[in-house]
Amino acid sequence: MVEQVCADPDSAPISPKLRALLRIAAAVQRTGQAVTPELIDAARAEGATDVELHDTVLIAAAFCMLNRYVDGLGTVAPTDPSLYQASVPRIVASGYSTANRGR
């Protein structure tokens, strides 16, 4: 489902409310000023609460900031999901800190 949502949220099997909130998140990704009263009204019409609207904007903005931070540091992220899966045992055993490796 995640792949469907990423490819085309308008046809993905998600609720109309989530679809409206994702439109707001996409607007935040472009610029906060792209969050229009029309987008907010559309989400409210689908049942979105003030808390859900706030959380959507906050989470989208936080991800934008963190992505820019990581990109600015030149961090390399593998695109092959199996590489992440392979690191799970090490993270479970030692945590995320490189200082704990080999213990």
N, C-alpha and C positions, 0 to 999 in steps of 0.2 A: 504494500500500500504506500509506503514511503516513496518508493520510486515513482509510482503513479502520481502522487501529490507533487513531487518535484518536477515531473515532466509536464503535467497539465492539471493544476488544481481545480480547474473548472469542470473537468470530466472525472475526476478522482472520486472514489466512493467515500466521501466525507459529508458531514452534516452541512447544511447551508450556513449555520452559525460559524463553524470552523472555516469554511470557505471565505466568509466575509472578514473574519479575523486575519486570515492569511493575506488577504488583499491589503489590509492595514499594515501588516508586517512588511510586505513587499514595498509599500509606499515609504515606510521608515527606512528601508534599505537604500532607497534612492536619495531621500532627504526628509527630515522631519516635517518640513513644510508641505510635503506631498500628502500628508494625512489631512484630508479635507473633511468638512462637515458632512458631505455626501457619503464618504466611506464610513464615518462614525454612525450616521443615521441608518445606513444599510445594515451595519452590524447590530445595532440596537433593534431594528425591525426583525432580525432573526433571533433575538433573545439575548444578545450579549449584554452583560452587566457592566457597570462602571469599573468594577474590579477586573473583569476580563479584558476590557479595553485598555486599562492601565497596564496590566501585566503584559499584554501583547506588545504595546509600544516599548515598555521597559526591556523586555527580553530581546526584542528585535534590535533595539539600540545597543544593548549590551553586547550582543553577538557581533554587530557591526564594529564596535570599538575593539573588541577582543580580536577579531579577524584582522583588523588593521594593525594592531599591536604585534601579533604573531607574524604577519606579512612583513612588517617593518623590521623585524629582527631576522628576517631571512630564514625562518624556520621551514624545514622540509617535512611535509606530511605524506606518508605513503598513500598511494591511491588503491593499492591492493588490500581488500578487507582481510585476507588471510594473514597478512603481516601483523595486524592488530591482534587477531586471535592468538597468534603465536606468542605474543607478549603477556597474555593474561596470567599464565602460571607465575612468571617472574614478578608481576605487579602484586598478585595475591600474596606471594611469599615475602616480598621485600618492600612493597610500596612503590611510589613513583620516584622517590629520590634516588639519584644515581649514587649517592653516598652509601646506600644500603646494598648495592650490588656486590655479589660475591660473598656475602655473609651467611 
